[in-house]
């Protein structure tokens, strides 16, 4: 007479996607924006120090994290 037993719903944790805002390699500020054009070029801009690059070439289907890793490799050498 107690009624039906209800099952608890299992809540899975949400998966985080790749970041969209990165740390600037020059001033170490966070608002580094990466905008990928469809023609295979990427534009990188920092809101704090004004650092910008427009000559970053990427392959089709590249994510912003790919552009950021390529940028840090270019700045490190």
C-alpha positions as CSV (number, residue, x, y, z in Angstrom):
1,X,0.0,0.0,0.0
2,X,3.0,2.2,0.0
3,X,2.9,2.8,-3.8
4,X,5.6,2.3,-6.4
5,X,9.2,2.8,-5.6
6,X,10.7,5.5,-7.7
7,X,14.2,5.3,-9.2
8,X,16.5,8.2,-8.8
9,X,17.8,9.8,-11.9
10,X,21.6,9.6,-12.3
11,X,23.0,13.0,-13.2
12,X,26.2,12.8,-15.2
13,X,28.7,15.7,-15.0
14,X,28.8,18.0,-17.9
15,X,31.8,17.9,-20.2
16,X,33.6,21.1,-20.7
17,X,34.4,22.2,-24.2
18,X,37.7,23.7,-25.4
19,X,38.3,27.2,-24.1
20,X,37.5,30.3,-26.2
21,X,39.6,32.9,-24.4
22,X,43.3,32.3,-23.8
23,X,46.3,33.9,-22.0
24,X,48.4,36.3,-24.0
25,X,52.0,35.2,-24.5
26,X,53.2,38.8,-24.2
27,X,51.5,40.4,-21.2
28,X,50.0,37.2,-19.6
29,X,46.5,38.7,-19.6
30,X,43.5,36.5,-20.3
31,X,41.5,38.3,-23.0
32,X,43.3,36.9,-26.0
33,X,40.7,36.3,-28.7
34,X,41.3,34.0,-31.7
35,X,39.1,34.4,-34.7
36,X,39.4,31.8,-37.5
37,X,38.4,32.8,-41.0
38,X,37.2,30.3,-43.6
39,X,40.1,31.0,-46.0
40,X,42.6,29.4,-43.6
41,X,43.9,32.4,-41.8
42,X,43.5,33.2,-38.1
43,X,43.5,36.6,-36.3
44,X,44.7,36.8,-32.8
45,X,44.1,39.9,-30.6
46,X,44.8,40.8,-27.0
47,X,42.6,43.4,-25.3
48,X,45.1,44.4,-22.7
49,X,48.4,45.0,-24.5
50,X,47.1,45.4,-28.1
51,X,49.1,42.5,-29.4
52,X,47.7,41.2,-32.7
53,X,48.8,38.8,-35.4
54,X,47.0,38.1,-38.6
55,X,49.5,35.9,-40.4
56,X,48.7,32.6,-38.6
57,X,47.9,30.0,-41.2
58,X,45.7,27.0,-40.1
59,X,44.4,23.9,-41.8
60,X,40.7,23.4,-42.5
61,X,38.8,22.3,-39.4
62,X,41.3,23.8,-36.9
63,X,40.1,24.8,-33.5
64,X,41.2,27.9,-31.6
65,X,43.3,25.8,-29.3
66,X,45.3,24.6,-32.3
67,X,45.9,28.3,-33.3
68,X,47.0,29.2,-29.8
69,X,49.5,26.3,-29.6
70,X,50.9,27.4,-33.0
71,X,51.1,31.0,-31.8
72,X,53.0,30.1,-28.6
73,X,55.4,28.0,-30.7
74,X,56.0,31.0,-33.0
75,X,56.5,33.4,-30.1
76,X,58.8,31.0,-28.2
77,X,61.3,30.6,-31.1
